[in-house]
C-alpha cells in the first residue's frame, strides 16, 4: 500500500501519531546534519585549528567519520524513540539491546565531537555545544518513557557532566561554569521536553479515541437494553391479553356462543396493535400515556373476570410527562404480572400524592408465584421497571401478605389533587 493510500485509510488519531513521529525523526536527523556540518566547518578551517587528536584525522576523513557516527547515533535514537512511544501507548516493551546501543553511539558521537571539533564556543563548530546536542538527542528519546521527576534529575546530572566538554576554554571556573551548566541544562531540557510532550499528546489523543470507542459501544449496549426492556414491557401485556381473550373465545365457541367471533376480532385487533407497538419500539420513539394504560388495565383485568377498582386522588393530566411515562410503564408491568402470576378476583389500582411525589399502588389477591421469585427472575419485567424508575429518581417496593400481593411505585413529579375517587 502506498504512503498516500495508508494516510487516507488511517484515522485522525493515527494521522496525528504519524505526524508527531516523523516530526521527531526529522529533528533527530537534523542532529546528524549538524554533526557533519560542524566537521566540515572544522576541516575547512572556518574556526580555530584542530586540537591535537589521538589519531591524525583531517579534511574529508573527519567529515566521513562524523557522518558515520552521526547516522549511527540517529538510528539508535530512532529505535529508542519507537520503544518509548510503544511503552507510553502500552503497545509493547523496549528492545533489550536498544538502550545499550544508544549508550554506545552516544559515547562514540561525543568522543568524535571532542576529538575532531576545535575548542571554541562558536556555532556550529563548537565541540561543547555539539556534545550537549548529542546527549540531548539520546536523552530526549530515552527520557520520553520516564516520569517527569526522574527526567529532571537526569537532565541536571547530564548538564554538569557535559561541562567536561568545555575543558580547554579560557575562564571555565566559578560563575562561568555555573552559566555553562545552565546553558547545557536549557538545551537538554528544550529537546527532551519537546519529545516528552509530543509523545504525551499522542497518548492523550489515543486515549480519547479509545474513550470514544467505549462510549460508542456503551451506546449500542444501552440501545439494546432499551429495546429489550421496551419490547418486554410493550408486548408482554398485549400477549397476555391475547392469551386471555383467545381462551375466552375458545370457551365461547365450545358453547356455541356467537360472542366468540367478536372476541376473535378483538384478538386480531390486539395483534395489529402489538405489531404497531413493536415497530414504534424499534423506531425508538415509543411513548405511553398514563390515562390510556389505566383504561387498558381496567379492560384487560375485567376480561379475566377480576373485579377491578381504579382510584385516583390526583389529576392524571397534571402529572408531568416524565413521571406520567414512568407510572404508565409501571401500570403496564404491574397488570401484566397480575395476569401472569395470579388468579386474581379482586384488583385495585390507586394513585395518590405523598408530598411532592406521586404514588401508584396495585393490589391483587390469589397470588400463584412468590414475588421474590418473580423479582429474582433475570427476565423479570420488574428488573426493567426498576431500571426505568432509577433514571427518573423513582422507587419500587413489593409486599406479600398471605395471598395478597402489593406493588408500590413512587416517582417525583408535580401533581394536583382532585376530589373523589
N, C-alpha and C positions, 0 to 999 in steps of 0.2 A: 504494500500500500504506500502510495506517495505521501510525502510530508503534508502537502496541501489537503489531501483526502483525509489523512489522520486528524488534521487540525479541524476540518469541518465535522468529522464524526465525533470529535471529543465534546464533552460537556463544558460548560462555562468554568466550573472549578478546575477541570482538567487543563483547560487552556491557561488559566491563571497559574497553575502549578508549573506548566511547561515554560511560560513566560518568565517566571521567577527563577526557575532552574537555569535556563540559558543565559539570563542576565548575570547570575553568579559565575557561570562558566566563562563568559566573556570577560568578566572582571578578573578572573584568575589568569586567563591567558594574556591579559594586559600586563600582569606582573612579569610574565616571561618576556614580553616585548620590552619592558623597562630594563630587565637584566641585560638583554642583548644590546639595547641602545646604550646602556652605561658602559659595557665592554667596548663597543665601537667608538664611543667618545674618548675613552682612555687610550685606545690603540691609535687614534688619530692625533693624540696629544692635545686635545681640547683643554684638558685640565692639567694638573701637575704630572710630572713623570711618574712612572710606576715606582711603588715602594719595592725594595729588594724582595723578589719572590723566592719561594723554596725551589721551584723549577723555573727554568727560563722560558717564559711564555710571552710571545709578542704577537701583535697585529691580528691577522686572521685566525691564528690558532687560539688566541684569547677569546675572540668572538665565538668561535666554534665550541670551545669548552663551555662558555657561559650559556650558549644556546642549548646544548645537550642537557646541562644541569637544570636550566630553567624549564625546559619542556618536561623533563622527568619530575621535577618538583610540582609543576602544574597538574600533571596527570595524577600524581599521588594525592594532591589536594582535591582533585575532582572526585576520585574514588572515596576519599574521606567525607566529602560533602554529600555524595549519594548515600553513604551509610548513615550520616547524621539525619538526612531528610527521611529515610526509611524508618529510623528509630523514632523520630518525632511523630511520624504518621502511624506508628505501630504496625508497619508492614514487614518488618524483619529486624535482624540484628546486624551488628558490624562484622565485616570480614576480619578474621583473626590476624591476618597479615597486613591489613591496610594501615593500621596505626604505626607498627614498626617501620613499614615502608615510608610513611610520611616523615617519621623522625629521621630516617637516614637521608632522605632527599633534602630535608630542611638543613641538616648539618652540612651536607655537601654544597648546597647553594650558598649558605652563609660563609663557608670556608672559601668558596670561589670568589665571593664578594671581597672578603678580607685580603686574599692573595693577589687578585687581579686588579681591583679598582684602586685608584690613588687615595691618599689620605687627605680628603678635602670634604668640606660641607656643601660644596656647590652641587646642585641637582642638574642632570640625573646621575653624574658620575660619583657622587658622594657615597663611599662604601658604608658609612654608618646608617644612612637613610635606607640604602638597599637591603642591608641586613635586617632592619626593622620591618621593611615591606615583606621580605621573605618569611620572617617569623609570623607576621600578621596574617599572611595568606594561609599558613598552616593552622594557626590558632582559630582563624575565622571558620574554617571547615570542621575542625575537630571540636571547637567550643560550641558549635551550634546545637550540639546534643546535651550540653551541660546546663545545670541550673545557673541562674544569673549570679548568685553569690559566689559560687565556685569560680566562675569565669572572671569576676572582678579580681580575685586574689591571683589567679594565674596571669592575668594581664599585668598586674603591678609587678609581679616577680619577673616576668619577661622584659618589662621596661627597664628594670635595673640590670638584668643580665646583658641586654643589648648595649648597655653603656660600654661594655668591653670593646665594641667595635669602634668606639671613639678614641681609643688609646692611640696616642701619637699626635693628636690635635693639641695645639697650644691652649693653655688655660683650662684644662679639664680638672677642675677642683672646685670645692665649695659651692658657691651659688651657681656657677656654670654647670656643674654636674647635676644639681637639682633641676635646672632648666632643661637639660638634655633628657633627664628621666621623665619629666612632664611631657616633653615633645614626643618621646618614644611611646609613652602611655596613650597620648591622644591619637597617634597614628594607629596603634594597635587597637584601641577601643573603637575608632571610627570604622575600620574594616570589619572587625569582629561583630560589632553590634548591627552593622548593615546586614550581614549574613544571618545573624540570630533572629533579628526582627523579620527578615524576609521569610525565613522558614516558619517562624511563629505565625505569620499571616497566612501562609499556606495551610497550616494546621487548623487555624480558625475557620478558613473557608471550607475545608474538607469536613470539619465538624458540623458546620451549618448545612452542608449538603446531606450528611447523614441524618441530621435532625429533621430536615425537610422530608427525607425518605421515610423516616419513622413516623412523622406526622401524617404523611400520605397513607401509610399502612394502617395507622390507627383510625384514620378517617374511613377507610374501607371496612375495617373491622366494626367500627361504630355503626356504619350504614347497614352492614349485615345483621348486627344485633337489633337495630331499629326495625329492619324488615321482618326478622324472625318474631320479635315481640308484637309488632303491629299485626302480622299475619295471624298469630295465635289469638290475640285479643279480638281481632275483627271476625275471623272465620269461626272461632270456637263457639260463640253464642249462636251464630246463624246455623251452623251444622247441628247444634243441639236442638234448635227449633225445628229444623228439617226432620231430624230423627223423631221428635215427639209428634209432629204433625203426620209423618208417614205412618207411625204406629196407630195414630188415631184414625187415619184414612183406611188403613188395613182392617181395623176393627169394625169401622162403619161399613166397609164393603162386605165383610163376612156376615154382617147382619142385614145386608141388602138395603142399607140406608142411602138415600140419594145425596146426603151431605158428603159422602166420600169423594165425589167428583170435585166439589168445592174445595175440600181440604187438599186434594192433589194439585189443583190450580194454585192454591196458596203455597204449596211446596215448590211448584215451578217458579213462582214469583220470588220466593226466597232464594232459589238457586241463581236466578238472574241478579238479584241484589248482591249475593256473595261474589259473583263474577265481577260486578262493578266495583265492589269494595276492594277486591284483590288488585284490580287494575289501579285503583287510587293509591293503595299501599305501595305498589311498585313505582308509581309516579312520585311518591314522596310527599304528597300533599293531603294525606288522609286527615280529616278533622271530624270530630264527633260533637254532637250537641247534647247537653245535659237533659234538656226537656225531651228531646227525641228518644234518648236512652231510657228515661223513666217511662215513657209511653210504651216503648218496645218491651221493657222488662215486665210491665203490667200485663201486656198482651201475651207474652211468652209464658209467664207463670200461670196465668189463668187458663191457658190452653192445656197445661198439665193437670189442671184440676185444683191447684192450690188457691186458697183464699188469700188474696194479695191486698195489702193496705199500703198506700203511699201517703206519707205525711210530710208536709213541708211547712216549716215555720219561717222560711225566708223567701224572698222574691228571687226565683231562679235566674231571671233575666238580669238581675242586679249583680250577680256574681261575675267577677272579671274573667276575661277569656281564658287566662292560664289556669285559674282554679277550676273553672267550669269544664275545661277539657279533661283535667286530671280526674275530677269527680265523675265525668261521663264514662271514662275508661274504667273507673272503679265500679260503677253500676254494672257495666257490661261484664266485667270479670266476676264480680260477686254473684250476679244472677246466673252466669254460666256454671259456676261451681255449685249453686243450689240445685240446678237441673241435673248436673252430672254426678254429684256426690250425696244426694239425699232423695228421699221420697216425701218431700215437704208437703204438708197440707196447709200450713199457715206461714206466710212470708210477710215481713214488714220492712219497708224502706222508709227511712226518715231522714230529713235534712233539717239541721238547726245551726245556730251560731254559738260559738264559745269564744267570747272575747272578740278578737279580730279575725278568728279562724272560722272556717265552715266545716261542719262535721257531717259525714254520711254514715248511717248505721243500717246494716242489713242483718236481719234476724230471721232464722228459719228453724223448723223442727224436723224430726225424723232424719237425723244425720246418719249416713251409712259409713263414710270414711272419716278417719281421725283427721282433724285439721292439721295436726303435726305431720301426718303422712302426706297430706296434700301440699303443705308448705315446703316440705323437705324434698319433694319430687323435683329433679333437675329441670323437668319440662313444665313445672307448675307455672300457671299464669300469675300466681301471687308474687313469684320472684320478679317477673317482669313489671307487675304493678308497683312493687316496692321501688324498683328502679325508676319508674316514671315519677313516683311521688318524691323520691330523693332529689330529683332535678328541680322540683318546684318548692322544696322545703317542707313537704308533707310527710305524714307518718301513717303507718298501717298497723293495726293491732287485731288479733283474733282471740276469741274466748269460747270455750265449750263448757256448758253446764248440763249434765245428763245428756239428753239427745237434742239439745238446742245449741245452735252454732251462731255466733255473732261476729260480724266483720265491722270494724270501725276504721274509717278513713278521715283524717283531718288534714286540711290544706289551708294555707294562709290565703286570704282574699277578701276584698271588700264586698259586703253584703248588706241588705236591708231586711229587717224582719217584717212579716205580714201577719195579719190576724187570721186565725182559723187554721185548719189542717186539711 
